[in-house]
Amino acid sequence: MKTMTKREAAHKSALLWASAATEPVYILEKGRPAYRIEYLGEDFDPLGELDRRGLLTRAAAQPRPFTHSAARPYTTEEAAAILDAARADR
C-alpha cells in the first residue's frame, strides 16, 4: 500500500498514476487516508457497476409518448407569451 499527501499527489500526478497501475495509492489528508486511487482495468464498466449496486435506472425499451398535463392545450397566443417570457429571462 502506497501513500501520498494531497499536495504530493497534485504535484506528482505522473508518479501517482504510475504507482496506481500496480497497487492502490491512498491520498492522505491531515495524515489520515481520505482517497484511494487504483487501476480498474480496461474491462471495467462503470454503468454496469452502478446497475449492479442498484444506483442506476435504465430507460425503458419503448418509452411512453409525452403527454401534456394541462387540462387544455395552449392557444397560439399563450404559447407565444410563454416563449417571450422565457426569452426575456436570458
Backbone torsions as a table, in degrees:
resi	resn	phi	psi	omega
1	MET	NA	121.5	179.0
2	LYS	-100.6	144.2	177.5
3	THR	-125.6	151.0	175.8
4	MET	-143.8	151.6	172.5
5	THR	-78.1	164.7	179.9
6	LYS	-61.1	-38.1	179.8
7	ARG	-67.6	-42.6	177.4
8	GLU	-62.1	-41.9	-179.4
9	ALA	-62.8	-38.4	-179.8
10	ALA	-69.4	-37.4	-176.6
11	HIS	-87.6	-23.3	-176.9
12	LYS	-123.1	55.8	-174.8
13	SER	-64.6	-34.2	179.1
14	ALA	-62.6	-42.6	177.8
15	LEU	-65.1	-38.9	179.1
16	LEU	-60.0	-49.5	-177.4
17	TRP	-69.9	-34.4	177.1
18	ALA	-66.0	-39.7	178.9
19	SER	-69.3	-39.4	-177.8
20	ALA	-67.7	-20.4	179.0
21	ALA	-69.2	-23.0	-177.3
22	THR	-106.7	-31.7	-179.0
23	GLU	-156.0	157.4	178.4
24	PRO	-62.5	143.0	177.2
25	VAL	-116.1	128.2	178.6
26	TYR	-100.2	128.6	178.4
27	ILE	-95.1	126.5	-176.8
28	LEU	-95.1	139.6	173.5
29	GLU	-126.2	117.2	-176.7
30	LYS	57.6	37.0	176.0
31	GLY	81.6	0.4	-178.7
32	ARG	-118.7	143.1	178.8
33	PRO	-60.8	128.0	-179.8
34	ALA	-120.7	-31.3	-177.7
35	TYR	-135.8	150.3	174.6
36	ARG	-125.2	126.1	177.5
37	ILE	-111.2	128.1	177.0
38	GLU	-149.9	154.8	179.1
39	TYR	-82.0	127.3	-176.7
40	LEU	-98.5	-10.9	178.9
41	GLY	94.7	163.6	-177.9
42	GLU	-73.8	-25.2	-176.4
43	ASP	-88.6	6.7	179.0
44	PHE	-70.1	129.3	-179.6
45	ASP	-114.2	102.3	-176.4
46	PRO	-62.4	-37.8	178.8
47	LEU	-67.9	-38.9	176.7
48	GLY	-62.9	-38.0	178.0
49	GLU	-65.5	-44.4	178.1
50	LEU	-64.2	-38.0	177.6
51	ASP	-64.6	-42.8	-180.0
52	ARG	-62.1	-36.1	-179.0
53	ARG	-83.2	-5.3	-179.9
54	GLY	80.4	20.0	-178.1
55	LEU	-101.6	5.8	-176.5
56	LEU	-128.5	134.7	174.4
57	THR	-112.1	114.8	-179.0
58	ARG	-78.7	149.4	178.7
59	ALA	-69.5	151.8	177.3
60	ALA	-71.1	148.0	179.9
61	ALA	-63.2	-38.6	178.2
62	GLN	-124.3	88.4	-178.3
63	PRO	-65.1	151.0	178.0
64	ARG	-66.6	146.3	176.9
65	PRO	-67.2	149.5	-179.8
66	PHE	-70.2	132.7	175.7
67	THR	-123.4	141.9	179.5
68	HIS	-77.4	134.4	-175.7
69	SER	-90.5	-6.5	179.4
70	ALA	-69.4	154.5	-179.4
71	ALA	-66.5	-31.7	179.0
72	ARG	-139.0	156.1	178.5
73	PRO	-70.9	153.1	177.3
74	TYR	-69.7	146.1	172.2
75	THR	-79.7	168.2	179.2
76	THR	-60.1	-40.4	-179.9
77	GLU	-66.6	-40.5	178.8
78	GLU	-65.7	-42.1	178.7
79	ALA	-63.8	-41.5	178.4
80	ALA	-63.6	-40.2	178.9
81	ALA	-64.2	-41.1	178.7
82	ILE	-64.0	-44.3	178.5
83	LEU	-64.3	-40.2	178.2
84	ASP	-62.9	-41.4	179.2
85	ALA	-65.4	-39.5	178.7
86	ALA	-66.3	-39.8	179.0
87	ARG	-68.4	-31.1	179.9
88	ALA	-68.9	-24.0	-180.0
89	ASP	-72.8	-15.1	-176.9
90	ARG	-72.5	NA	NA
